Amino acid sequence: MLHNTFYPAEDGNTETIVLLHGFGGNSRIWKYQLPLLSKHYNVLTIDLPSHNEGNLRLSQLEVSLDAISKEILAVCDQHSIRHSIFMGVSLGTIFVKYIQAFYPEYVDFGILVGAVATVNTLLHGCARLFSKIGDKLPFATVYHVFSWIIMPGKRNEESRSIFRKCAIALNKKEFKLYMHIFNQAFRFSKLFEKEYHPENIYISGKLDSCFLRRTVREAKSTCGRMIQMAACGHVCNIVQKERFNEIMLKVLDRNYTVIAE
């Protein structure tokens, strides 16, 4: 079973939030949100396959969005969580959306942070290339290049630094397999755009030059709510943690009218 941690609500509330991190990271990326969330919600953090030491590896599973989603739901079942809020960041948002699409009974609504939607030809092509030769190249170089493609330019330097530090948990083999997952995710996003999900809230940085434009399009086509954080890149829950936390709490209170960016 995937590595996970359950934090009971300090005030005894029974509502639960499931947190899913992004590619290369682990549940520690939620360290600035956990103290706030656990005051009023049960919180379940789940580490994706191949992320965190000793965790289940992607190479031990069928390499598919469905197989990983079922592992996530197995953890939810273990904790008797049948219906909850799901919050994901980056690649984690794909699994929130996939579970909504195919196992909707588990999801109250999704908070999609730095969401991955459909992508441009360059990123799609790089994912396809790395899925074929990703284990033949120096791993540090591959991850360095991949982080630049996802978060280009000087303005995303902090986000890239966080991304690369988290890469320690992966290896060449698992990285290559995750490129197959990204390719599936891009195809799935085209289908998800055609669905109706007004319950979802998207939170992205205005400097997220790789994903923002198409995430805005996805939010509009699915009737979700889009919130753009000024002067912030892809990993907005860390780069601007205090402002993100303010927005997160207002979103959880359904207090959208006072959120302005």
Accessible surface in RSA format (square Angstrom, percent):
REM  Atomic radii and reference values for relative SASA: ProtOr
REM  Chains: A
REM  Algorithm: Lee & Richards
REM  Probe-radius: 1.40
REM  Slices: 20
REM RES _ NUM      All-atoms   Total-Side   Main-Chain    Non-polar    All polar
REM                ABS   REL    ABS   REL    ABS   REL    ABS   REL    ABS   REL
RES MET A   1   118.02  61.1  58.76  38.9  59.26 141.1  60.62  51.5  57.40  76.1
RES LEU A   2     1.57   0.9   0.00   0.0   1.57   3.9   0.00   0.0   1.57   4.2
RES HIS A   3    85.83  46.9  77.56  53.9   8.27  21.2  56.33  58.1  29.50  34.3
RES ASN A   4    37.19  25.6  17.14  16.6  20.05  48.3   0.88   2.1  36.31  35.1
RES THR A   5    50.59  36.0  46.95  47.6   3.64   8.7  34.45  46.3  16.14  24.4
RES PHE A   6    72.58  36.3  51.15  31.7  21.43  55.8  51.15  31.0  21.43  61.3
RES TYR A   7    76.94  35.9  76.59  43.6   0.36   0.9  52.17  39.2  24.78  30.5
RES PRO A   8    92.01  67.1  85.99  78.4   6.02  21.9  85.99  71.0   6.02  37.4
RES ALA A   9    12.05  11.1   0.17   0.3  11.88  27.0   0.17   0.2  11.88  31.5
RES GLU A  10   130.65  75.0  90.41  68.4  40.25  95.8  45.72  88.4  84.93  69.3
RES ASP A  11    84.48  59.2  45.98  45.8  38.50  91.0  40.53  95.4  43.95  43.8
RES GLY A  12    57.89  71.4   0.00   N/A  57.89  71.4  36.22  99.4  21.67  48.5
RES ASN A  13    54.66  37.7  41.57  40.2  13.09  31.5  17.86  43.0  36.80  35.6
RES THR A  14   120.74  85.9 103.53 105.0  17.21  41.0  73.37  98.5  47.37  71.6
RES GLU A  15    67.94  39.0  60.26  45.6   7.68  18.3  30.23  58.5  37.71  30.8
RES THR A  16    11.18   8.0   9.39   9.5   1.79   4.3   1.84   2.5   9.35  14.1
RES ILE A  17     0.35   0.2   0.35   0.3   0.00   0.0   0.35   0.3   0.00   0.0
RES VAL A  18     0.00   0.0   0.00   0.0   0.00   0.0   0.00   0.0   0.00   0.0
RES LEU A  19     0.03   0.0   0.00   0.0   0.03   0.1   0.00   0.0   0.03   0.1
RES LEU A  20     0.00   0.0   0.00   0.0   0.00   0.0   0.00   0.0   0.00   0.0
RES HIS A  21     0.24   0.1   0.00   0.0   0.24   0.6   0.00   0.0   0.24   0.3
RES GLY A  22     8.84  10.9   0.00   N/A   8.84  10.9   6.98  19.2   1.86   4.2
RES PHE A  23     6.85   3.4   1.16   0.7   5.69  14.8   1.16   0.7   5.69  16.3
RES GLY A  24     0.20   0.2   0.00   N/A   0.20   0.2   0.00   0.0   0.20   0.4
RES GLY A  25     3.99   4.9   0.00   N/A   3.99   4.9   3.70  10.2   0.29   0.6
RES ASN A  26    10.47   7.2  10.37  10.0   0.09   0.2   0.01   0.0  10.45  10.1
RES SER A  27    16.30  13.8  14.68  19.6   1.62   3.7  14.51  30.9   1.79   2.5
RES ARG A  28   162.36  68.2 155.31  79.2   7.05  16.8  76.69 104.8  85.67  51.9
RES ILE A  29    16.93   9.6  14.60  10.9   2.33   5.6  16.93  12.2   0.00   0.0
RES TRP A  30     0.00   0.0   0.00   0.0   0.00   0.0   0.00   0.0   0.00   0.0
RES LYS A  31   118.46  57.8 106.19  65.2  12.27  29.2  56.24  50.6  62.22  66.3
RES TYR A  32    73.63  34.4  63.59  36.2  10.04  26.1  37.75  28.4  35.88  44.2
RES GLN A  33     0.00   0.0   0.00   0.0   0.00   0.0   0.00   0.0   0.00   0.0
RES LEU A  34    26.56  14.8  26.50  19.0   0.06   0.2  26.56  18.7   0.00   0.0
RES PRO A  35    79.26  57.8  70.17  64.0   9.09  33.0  77.96  64.4   1.30   8.1
RES LEU A  36    50.83  28.3  48.71  34.8   2.12   5.3  48.71  34.2   2.12   5.7
RES LEU A  37     0.57   0.3   0.07   0.1   0.49   1.2   0.57   0.4   0.00   0.0
RES SER A  38    13.88  11.7  13.88  18.5   0.00   0.0   5.34  11.4   8.55  12.0
RES LYS A  39    96.85  47.2  95.49  58.6   1.36   3.2  47.79  43.0  49.06  52.3
RES HIS A  40    95.41  52.1  95.41  66.3   0.00   0.0  68.14  70.2  27.27  31.7
RES TYR A  41    25.14  11.7  25.14  14.3   0.00   0.0  10.03   7.5  15.11  18.6
RES ASN A  42    21.96  15.1  21.96  21.2   0.00   0.0   0.00   0.0  21.96  21.2
RES VAL A  43     0.00   0.0   0.00   0.0   0.00   0.0   0.00   0.0   0.00   0.0
RES LEU A  44     0.00   0.0   0.00   0.0   0.00   0.0   0.00   0.0   0.00   0.0
RES THR A  45     2.97   2.1   2.84   2.9   0.13   0.3   0.26   0.4   2.70   4.1
RES ILE A  46     0.07   0.0   0.00   0.0   0.07   0.2   0.07   0.1   0.00   0.0
RES ASP A  47     0.75   0.5   0.59   0.6   0.16   0.4   0.01   0.0   0.74   0.7
RES LEU A  48     0.00   0.0   0.00   0.0   0.00   0.0   0.00   0.0   0.00   0.0
RES PRO A  49     0.00   0.0   0.00   0.0   0.00   0.0   0.00   0.0   0.00   0.0
RES SER A  50     0.00   0.0   0.00   0.0   0.00   0.0   0.00   0.0   0.00   0.0
RES HIS A  51     0.00   0.0   0.00   0.0   0.00   0.0   0.00   0.0   0.00   0.0
RES ASN A  52    29.88  20.6  27.11  26.2   2.77   6.7   3.05   7.3  26.83  25.9
RES GLU A  53   170.48  97.9 141.09 106.7  29.39  70.0  63.24 122.3 107.24  87.6
RES GLY A  54    79.88  98.5   0.00   N/A  79.88  98.5  41.54 114.0  38.34  85.9
RES ASN A  55     9.37   6.5   0.40   0.4   8.98  21.6   3.36   8.1   6.01   5.8
RES LEU A  56    36.34  20.2  28.27  20.2   8.07  20.3  33.43  23.5   2.91   7.8
RES ARG A  57    60.16  25.3  60.16  30.7   0.00   0.0  31.87  43.6  28.29  17.1
RES LEU A  58     0.00   0.0   0.00   0.0   0.00   0.0   0.00   0.0   0.00   0.0
RES SER A  59    44.53  37.6  13.83  18.5  30.70  70.7   7.32  15.6  37.22  52.1
RES GLN A  60   119.25  66.7  81.79  59.8  37.46  89.2  35.96  76.5  83.30  63.2
RES LEU A  61    35.68  19.9  19.31  13.8  16.37  41.1  25.54  17.9  10.14  27.3
RES GLU A  62   126.77  72.8 107.27  81.2  19.50  46.4  50.46  97.6  76.30  62.3
RES VAL A  63    42.93  28.2  28.96  26.2  13.96  33.6  28.96  25.2  13.96  37.9
RES SER A  64    14.92  12.6  14.92  19.9   0.00   0.0  14.74  31.4   0.18   0.3
RES LEU A  65     7.66   4.3   7.14   5.1   0.52   1.3   7.14   5.0   0.52   1.4
RES ASP A  66    39.08  27.4  38.45  38.3   0.63   1.5  18.14  42.7  20.94  20.9
RES ALA A  67    16.02  14.7   9.18  14.2   6.84  15.6  14.31  20.2   1.71   4.5
RES ILE A  68     0.00   0.0   0.00   0.0   0.00   0.0   0.00   0.0   0.00   0.0
RES SER A  69     0.00   0.0   0.00   0.0   0.00   0.0   0.00   0.0   0.00   0.0
RES LYS A  70   112.46  54.9 105.77  64.9   6.69  15.9  57.71  51.9  54.75  58.3
RES GLU A  71    41.28  23.7  40.77  30.8   0.51   1.2   0.93   1.8  40.35  32.9
RES ILE A  72     0.00   0.0   0.00   0.0   0.00   0.0   0.00   0.0   0.00   0.0
RES LEU A  73     9.41   5.2   9.41   6.7   0.00   0.0   9.41   6.6   0.00   0.0
RES ALA A  74    35.13  32.3  28.36  43.8   6.77  15.4  32.50  45.8   2.63   7.0
RES VAL A  75     0.00   0.0   0.00   0.0   0.00   0.0   0.00   0.0   0.00   0.0
RES CYS A  76     0.25   0.2   0.25   0.3   0.00   0.0   0.00   0.0   0.25   0.3
RES ASP A  77    56.19  39.4  47.02  46.8   9.17  21.7  20.24  47.6  35.95  35.9
RES GLN A  78   110.49  61.8  75.61  55.3  34.88  83.1  36.53  77.8  73.96  56.1
RES HIS A  79    56.75  31.0  35.04  24.4  21.72  55.6  29.36  30.3  27.40  31.9
RES SER A  80    87.10  73.6  65.69  87.7  21.41  49.3  32.21  68.6  54.88  76.9
RES ILE A  81    10.98   6.2   7.46   5.6   3.52   8.5  10.98   7.9   0.00   0.0
RES ARG A  82   138.93  58.3 132.01  67.3   6.91  16.5  66.73  91.2  72.19  43.8
RES HIS A  83   107.06  58.5  84.54  58.8  22.52  57.6  67.12  69.2  39.94  46.5
RES SER A  84     2.95   2.5   0.03   0.0   2.92   6.7   2.92   6.2   0.03   0.0
RES ILE A  85     0.86   0.5   0.85   0.6   0.01   0.0   0.85   0.6   0.01   0.0
RES PHE A  86     0.70   0.4   0.70   0.4   0.00   0.0   0.70   0.4   0.00   0.0
RES MET A  87     0.37   0.2   0.37   0.2   0.00   0.0   0.37   0.3   0.00   0.0
RES GLY A  88     0.00   0.0   0.00   N/A   0.00   0.0   0.00   0.0   0.00   0.0
RES VAL A  89     5.83   3.8   5.83   5.3   0.00   0.0   5.83   5.1   0.00   0.0
RES SER A  90    14.48  12.2  14.48  19.3   0.00   0.0   7.53  16.0   6.95   9.7
RES LEU A  91     0.00   0.0   0.00   0.0   0.00   0.0   0.00   0.0   0.00   0.0
RES GLY A  92     0.00   0.0   0.00   N/A   0.00   0.0   0.00   0.0   0.00   0.0
RES THR A  93     0.00   0.0   0.00   0.0   0.00   0.0   0.00   0.0   0.00   0.0
RES ILE A  94     0.00   0.0   0.00   0.0   0.00   0.0   0.00   0.0   0.00   0.0
RES PHE A  95     0.01   0.0   0.01   0.0   0.00   0.0   0.01   0.0   0.00   0.0
RES VAL A  96     0.00   0.0   0.00   0.0   0.00   0.0   0.00   0.0   0.00   0.0
RES LYS A  97     0.00   0.0   0.00   0.0   0.00   0.0   0.00   0.0   0.00   0.0
RES TYR A  98    25.43  11.9  25.43  14.5   0.00   0.0   8.74   6.6  16.69  20.6
RES ILE A  99     0.00   0.0   0.00   0.0   0.00   0.0   0.00   0.0   0.00   0.0
RES GLN A 100     7.34   4.1   3.38   2.5   3.96   9.4   3.21   6.8   4.13   3.1
RES ALA A 101    25.00  23.0   0.79   1.2  24.21  55.1   2.43   3.4  22.57  59.8
RES PHE A 102   111.21  55.6  87.77  54.4  23.44  61.0  91.22  55.3  19.98  57.2
RES TYR A 103    46.38  21.7  46.19  26.3   0.19   0.5  37.87  28.5   8.51  10.5
RES PRO A 104    78.24  57.0  70.68  64.4   7.56  27.5  71.48  59.0   6.76  42.0
RES GLU A 105   106.57  61.2  90.20  68.2  16.38  39.0  66.95 129.5  39.63  32.4
RES TYR A 106    28.70  13.4  28.16  16.0   0.54   1.4   9.50   7.1  19.20  23.7
RES VAL A 107    11.68   7.7   1.73   1.6   9.95  24.0   1.73   1.5   9.95  27.0
RES ASP A 108    50.64  35.5  38.03  37.8  12.61  29.8   3.13   7.4  47.51  47.4
RES PHE A 109     4.61   2.3   4.61   2.9   0.00   0.0   4.61   2.8   0.00   0.0
RES GLY A 110     0.00   0.0   0.00   N/A   0.00   0.0   0.00   0.0   0.00   0.0
RES ILE A 111     0.44   0.2   0.44   0.3   0.00   0.0   0.44   0.3   0.00   0.0
RES LEU A 112     0.00   0.0   0.00   0.0   0.00   0.0   0.00   0.0   0.00   0.0
RES VAL A 113     0.00   0.0   0.00   0.0   0.00   0.0   0.00   0.0   0.00   0.0
RES GLY A 114     0.02   0.0   0.00   N/A   0.02   0.0   0.02   0.1   0.00   0.0
RES ALA A 115     0.30   0.3   0.00   0.0   0.30   0.7   0.00   0.0   0.30   0.8
RES VAL A 116     0.46   0.3   0.46   0.4   0.00   0.0   0.46   0.4   0.00   0.0
RES ALA A 117     0.08   0.1   0.07   0.1   0.00   0.0   0.07   0.1   0.00   0.0
RES THR A 118     4.75   3.4   4.30   4.4   0.45   1.1   4.51   6.1   0.25   0.4
RES VAL A 119    11.54   7.6   0.60   0.5  10.94  26.4   0.67   0.6  10.87  29.5
RES ASN A 120    58.09  40.1  56.93  55.0   1.16   2.8  21.95  52.8  36.14  34.9
RES THR A 121   114.78  81.6 105.62 107.1   9.16  21.8  73.42  98.6  41.36  62.5
RES LEU A 122   117.17  65.3 107.05  76.6  10.11  25.4 114.02  80.1   3.15   8.5
RES LEU A 123     2.36   1.3   2.34   1.7   0.02   0.1   2.34   1.6   0.02   0.1
RES HIS A 124    31.36  17.1  31.36  21.8   0.00   0.0  13.65  14.1  17.71  20.6
RES GLY A 125    24.21  29.9   0.00   N/A  24.21  29.9  18.86  51.7   5.35  12.0
RES CYS A 126    19.60  14.8  17.69  19.7   1.91   4.5   1.00   2.5  18.60  20.1
RES ALA A 127     0.15   0.1   0.15   0.2   0.00   0.0   0.15   0.2   0.00   0.0
RES ARG A 128   112.18  47.1 112.05  57.1   0.13   0.3  45.43  62.1  66.76  40.5
RES LEU A 129    90.26  50.3  87.23  62.4   3.03   7.6  90.20  63.4   0.05   0.1
RES PHE A 130    11.58   5.8  11.58   7.2   0.00   0.0  11.58   7.0   0.00   0.0
RES SER A 131     7.21   6.1   5.23   7.0   1.98   4.6   0.00   0.0   7.21  10.1
RES LYS A 132   145.80  71.1 131.98  81.0  13.82  32.9  79.81  71.8  65.99  70.3
RES ILE A 133    61.95  35.3  61.95  46.2   0.00   0.0  61.95  44.6   0.00   0.0
RES GLY A 134     0.00   0.0   0.00   N/A   0.00   0.0   0.00   0.0   0.00   0.0
RES ASP A 135    46.55  32.6  34.39  34.2  12.16  28.8   6.99  16.5  39.56  39.5
RES LYS A 136   140.84  68.7 109.74  67.3  31.10  74.1  92.97  83.7  47.87  51.0
RES LEU A 137    62.01  34.5  61.87  44.3   0.14   0.4  62.01  43.6   0.00   0.0
RES PRO A 138    84.07  61.3  77.92  71.0   6.15  22.4  83.57  69.0   0.50   3.1
RES PHE A 139    41.90  21.0  38.01  23.5   3.89  10.1  38.01  23.0   3.89  11.1
RES ALA A 140    81.89  75.3  67.34 103.9  14.56  33.1  74.13 104.4   7.76  20.6
RES THR A 141    74.59  53.1  70.08  71.0   4.51  10.7  50.43  67.7  24.16  36.5
RES VAL A 142     2.32   1.5   0.77   0.7   1.55   3.7   2.32   2.0   0.00   0.0
RES TYR A 143     5.55   2.6   5.55   3.2   0.00   0.0   5.55   4.2   0.00   0.0
RES HIS A 144    84.88  46.4  84.14  58.5   0.74   1.9  53.29  54.9  31.59  36.8
RES VAL A 145    63.06  41.5  61.36  55.5   1.70   4.1  63.06  54.8   0.00   0.0
RES PHE A 146     1.25   0.6   1.25   0.8   0.00   0.0   1.25   0.8   0.00   0.0
RES SER A 147     0.00   0.0   0.00   0.0   0.00   0.0   0.00   0.0   0.00   0.0
RES TRP A 148   101.67  40.8  99.85  48.3   1.82   4.3  91.96  49.0   9.70  15.7
RES ILE A 149    33.66  19.2  20.09  15.0  13.57  32.7  26.09  18.8   7.56  20.5
RES ILE A 150     6.53   3.7   5.93   4.4   0.60   1.4   5.93   4.3   0.60   1.6
RES MET A 151     1.05   0.5   0.61   0.4   0.44   1.0   1.05   0.9   0.00   0.0
RES PRO A 152    47.31  34.5  46.34  42.2   0.96   3.5  46.42  38.3   0.89   5.5
RES GLY A 153    27.57  34.0   0.00   N/A  27.57  34.0  26.68  73.2   0.88   2.0
RES LYS A 154   179.51  87.6 161.31  99.0  18.20  43.3 106.27  95.6  73.24  78.0
RES ARG A 155   142.76  59.9 107.09  54.6  35.68  84.9  47.36  64.7  95.40  57.8
RES ASN A 156     2.00   1.4   0.92   0.9   1.08   2.6   1.08   2.6   0.92   0.9
RES GLU A 157    99.71  57.2  98.49  74.5   1.22   2.9  33.00  63.8  66.70  54.5
RES GLU A 158    97.14  55.8  89.65  67.8   7.49  17.8  41.07  79.4  56.08  45.8
RES SER A 159     2.39   2.0   1.98   2.6   0.41   0.9   0.00   0.0   2.39   3.3
RES ARG A 160    11.40   4.8  11.40   5.8   0.00   0.0   0.78   1.1  10.62   6.4
RES SER A 161    43.84  37.0  38.63  51.6   5.21  12.0  25.96  55.3  17.88  25.0
RES ILE A 162    31.64  18.0  30.63  22.8   1.01   2.4  31.64  22.8   0.00   0.0
RES PHE A 163    17.04   8.5  13.16   8.2   3.88  10.1  17.04  10.3   0.00   0.0
RES ARG A 164    71.51  30.0  62.82  32.0   8.69  20.7  33.99  46.5  37.52  22.7
RES LYS A 165   147.70  72.1 136.48  83.7  11.22  26.7  88.26  79.4  59.44  63.3
RES CYS A 166    30.84  23.3  21.17  23.6   9.66  22.7   8.47  21.5  22.37  24.1
RES ALA A 167     8.07   7.4   7.89  12.2   0.18   0.4   8.03  11.3   0.04   0.1
RES ILE A 168   153.93  87.6 129.57  96.5  24.36  58.7 137.93  99.3  16.00  43.4
RES ALA A 169    31.94  29.4  10.03  15.5  21.90  49.8  21.68  30.5  10.26  27.2
RES LEU A 170    11.33   6.3   0.00   0.0  11.33  28.5   0.29   0.2  11.05  29.7
RES ASN A 171    64.11  44.2  61.49  59.4   2.63   6.3  32.59  78.4  31.52  30.5
RES LYS A 172    82.42  40.2  80.90  49.6   1.52   3.6  41.70  37.5  40.71  43.4
RES LYS A 173   124.74  60.9 122.65  75.3   2.10   5.0  73.83  66.5  50.91  54.2
RES GLU A 174     3.91   2.2   3.91   3.0   0.00   0.0   0.00   0.0   3.91   3.2
RES PHE A 175     0.00   0.0   0.00   0.0   0.00   0.0   0.00   0.0   0.00   0.0
RES LYS A 176    45.43  22.2  45.43  27.9   0.00   0.0  17.68  15.9  27.74  29.6
RES LEU A 177    34.01  18.9  34.01  24.3   0.00   0.0  34.01  23.9   0.00   0.0
RES TYR A 178     0.00   0.0   0.00   0.0   0.00   0.0   0.00   0.0   0.00   0.0
RES MET A 179     0.00   0.0   0.00   0.0   0.00   0.0   0.00   0.0   0.00   0.0
RES HIS A 180    70.60  38.6  69.36  48.2   1.24   3.2  40.23  41.5  30.37  35.3
RES ILE A 181     0.00   0.0   0.00   0.0   0.00   0.0   0.00   0.0   0.00   0.0
RES PHE A 182     4.82   2.4   4.82   3.0   0.00   0.0   4.82   2.9   0.00   0.0
RES ASN A 183    11.45   7.9  11.45  11.1   0.00   0.0   5.62  13.5   5.83   5.6
RES GLN A 184    41.49  23.2  38.70  28.3   2.79   6.6  15.64  33.3  25.84  19.6
RES ALA A 185     0.00   0.0   0.00   0.0   0.00   0.0   0.00   0.0   0.00   0.0
RES PHE A 186     3.21   1.6   3.10   1.9   0.11   0.3   3.10   1.9   0.11   0.3
RES ARG A 187   133.11  55.9 129.75  66.1   3.36   8.0  60.60  82.8  72.51  43.9
RES PHE A 188    13.66   6.8  10.79   6.7   2.87   7.5  13.12   8.0   0.54   1.6
RES SER A 189     0.00   0.0   0.00   0.0   0.00   0.0   0.00   0.0   0.00   0.0
RES LYS A 190   118.58  57.9 115.60  70.9   2.99   7.1  65.69  59.1  52.89  56.3
RES LEU A 191   107.87  60.1 104.50  74.8   3.37   8.5 104.71  73.5   3.16   8.5
RES PHE A 192     0.22   0.1   0.00   0.0   0.22   0.6   0.22   0.1   0.00   0.0
RES GLU A 193    28.83  16.6  25.43  19.2   3.40   8.1   3.79   7.3  25.04  20.4
RES LYS A 194   171.48  83.7 132.57  81.3  38.90  92.6  92.10  82.9  79.37  84.5
RES GLU A 195    61.96  35.6  54.22  41.0   7.74  18.4  30.27  58.5  31.69  25.9
RES TYR A 196   155.84  72.8 136.97  77.9  18.87  49.1  99.16  74.5  56.68  69.9
RES HIS A 197    17.51   9.6  17.51  12.2   0.00   0.0  15.74  16.2   1.77   2.1
RES PRO A 198    65.76  47.9  45.54  41.5  20.22  73.5  45.67  37.7  20.09 124.8
RES GLU A 199    64.36  36.9  49.66  37.6  14.70  35.0  40.05  77.5  24.31  19.8
RES ASN A 200     0.29   0.2   0.00   0.0   0.29   0.7   0.00   0.0   0.29   0.3
RES ILE A 201     2.19   1.2   2.19   1.6   0.00   0.0   2.19   1.6   0.00   0.0
RES TYR A 202     0.00   0.0   0.00   0.0   0.00   0.0   0.00   0.0   0.00   0.0
RES ILE A 203     0.00   0.0   0.00   0.0   0.00   0.0   0.00   0.0   0.00   0.0
RES SER A 204     0.86   0.7   0.86   1.1   0.00   0.0   0.01   0.0   0.85   1.2
RES GLY A 205     0.00   0.0   0.00   N/A   0.00   0.0   0.00   0.0   0.00   0.0
RES LYS A 206    89.27  43.5  71.86  44.1  17.41  41.4  37.83  34.1  51.43  54.8
RES LEU A 207    48.12  26.8  47.70  34.1   0.42   1.1  48.12  33.8   0.00   0.0
RES ASP A 208     2.03   1.4   1.10   1.1   0.92   2.2   0.90   2.1   1.12   1.1
RES SER A 209    58.21  49.2  19.02  25.4  39.20  90.3  29.91  63.7  28.30  39.6
RES CYS A 210    16.74  12.7   2.73   3.0  14.01  32.9   4.65  11.8  12.09  13.0
RES PHE A 211     2.19   1.1   2.07   1.3   0.12   0.3   2.18   1.3   0.02   0.1
RES LEU A 212    25.03  13.9  24.71  17.7   0.32   0.8  24.97  17.5   0.06   0.2
RES ARG A 213   168.57  70.8 157.29  80.2  11.29  26.9  83.59 114.2  84.98  51.5
RES ARG A 214    54.55  22.9  53.87  27.5   0.68   1.6   4.72   6.5  49.83  30.2
RES THR A 215     0.27   0.2   0.27   0.3   0.00   0.0   0.00   0.0   0.27   0.4
RES VAL A 216    51.62  34.0  50.96  46.1   0.66   1.6  50.96  44.3   0.66   1.8
RES ARG A 217   110.38  46.3 105.79  53.9   4.59  10.9  61.00  83.4  49.38  29.9
RES GLU A 218     0.00   0.0   0.00   0.0   0.00   0.0   0.00   0.0   0.00   0.0
RES ALA A 219     1.35   1.2   1.35   2.1   0.00   0.0   1.35   1.9   0.00   0.0
RES LYS A 220   170.64  83.2 151.66  93.1  18.99  45.2 102.60  92.3  68.05  72.5
RES SER A 221    56.45  47.7  26.54  35.4  29.91  68.9  37.51  79.9  18.94  26.5
RES THR A 222     0.00   0.0   0.00   0.0   0.00   0.0   0.00   0.0   0.00   0.0
RES CYS A 223    66.14  50.0  47.39  52.9  18.76  44.1  16.34  41.4  49.80  53.7
RES GLY A 224    15.09  18.6   0.00   N/A  15.09  18.6   0.40   1.1  14.70  32.9
RES ARG A 225    90.67  38.1  84.37  43.0   6.30  15.0  25.09  34.3  65.58  39.7
RES MET A 226    44.92  23.3  19.21  12.7  25.72  61.2  19.21  16.3  25.72  34.1
RES ILE A 227     7.14   4.1   4.02   3.0   3.13   7.5   7.14   5.1   0.00   0.0
RES GLN A 228    53.14  29.7  48.82  35.7   4.32  10.3   6.84  14.6  46.30  35.1
RES MET A 229     0.08   0.0   0.08   0.1   0.00   0.0   0.08   0.1   0.00   0.0
RES ALA A 230    43.34  39.9  40.49  62.5   2.85   6.5  40.49  57.0   2.85   7.6
RES ALA A 231    76.07  69.9  54.07  83.4  22.01  50.1  57.98  81.6  18.09  47.9
RES CYS A 232     0.98   0.7   0.00   0.0   0.98   2.3   0.98   2.5   0.00   0.0
RES GLY A 233     3.53   4.4   0.00   N/A   3.53   4.4   0.78   2.1   2.76   6.2
RES HIS A 234     2.79   1.5   2.79   1.9   0.00   0.0   2.68   2.8   0.10   0.1
RES VAL A 235    15.78  10.4  15.78  14.3   0.00   0.0  15.78  13.7   0.00   0.0
RES CYS A 236     0.00   0.0   0.00   0.0   0.00   0.0   0.00   0.0   0.00   0.0
RES ASN A 237     0.00   0.0   0.00   0.0   0.00   0.0   0.00   0.0   0.00   0.0
RES ILE A 238    22.38  12.7  19.28  14.4   3.11   7.5  19.28  13.9   3.11   8.4
RES VAL A 239    37.88  24.9  18.67  16.9  19.21  46.3  18.67  16.2  19.21  52.1
RES GLN A 240    49.01  27.4  42.01  30.7   7.00  16.7  23.00  49.0  26.02  19.7
RES LYS A 241    74.68  36.4  73.88  45.3   0.80   1.9  28.29  25.5  46.38  49.4
RES GLU A 242   133.33  76.5 128.82  97.5   4.51  10.7  47.41  91.7  85.92  70.1
RES ARG A 243    61.35  25.8  57.80  29.5   3.55   8.4  35.63  48.7  25.72  15.6
RES PHE A 244     0.00   0.0   0.00   0.0   0.00   0.0   0.00   0.0   0.00   0.0
RES ASN A 245    18.53  12.8  18.53  17.9   0.00   0.0   5.95  14.3  12.58  12.2
RES GLU A 246    87.20  50.1  82.83  62.7   4.37  10.4  32.69  63.2  54.51  44.5
RES ILE A 247     0.06   0.0   0.06   0.0   0.00   0.0   0.06   0.0   0.00   0.0
RES MET A 248     0.00   0.0   0.00   0.0   0.00   0.0   0.00   0.0   0.00   0.0
RES LEU A 249    61.77  34.4  61.03  43.7   0.74   1.9  61.13  42.9   0.64   1.7
RES LYS A 250    59.60  29.1  59.16  36.3   0.44   1.0  35.89  32.3  23.71  25.3
RES VAL A 251     0.00   0.0   0.00   0.0   0.00   0.0   0.00   0.0   0.00   0.0
RES LEU A 252    10.43   5.8   2.25   1.6   8.18  20.6   2.25   1.6   8.18  22.0
RES ASP A 253   105.96  74.2  79.12  78.7  26.84  63.5  20.96  49.3  85.00  84.8
RES ARG A 254   117.94  49.5  97.74  49.8  20.19  48.1  47.73  65.2  70.21  42.5
RES ASN A 255    61.93  42.7  57.53  55.6   4.40  10.6  11.64  28.0  50.29  48.6
RES TYR A 256    57.91  27.0  56.51  32.1   1.41   3.7  48.77  36.6   9.14  11.3
RES THR A 257   132.73  94.4  95.49  96.8  37.23  88.7  89.20 119.8  43.52  65.8
RES VAL A 258    77.91  51.3  57.18  51.8  20.74  50.0  64.83  56.3  13.08  35.5
RES ILE A 259    16.32   9.3   2.43   1.8  13.89  33.5   2.53   1.8  13.80  37.4
RES ALA A 260    82.28  75.7  63.63  98.2  18.66  42.4  69.80  98.3  12.48  33.1
RES GLU A 261    75.96  43.6  15.29  11.6  60.67 144.4  29.38  56.8  46.58  38.0
END  Absolute sums over single chains surface
CHAIN  1 A    10879.9       9029.6       1850.3       6246.0       4633.9
END  Absolute sums over all chains
TOTAL         10879.9       9029.6       1850.3       6246.0       4633.9
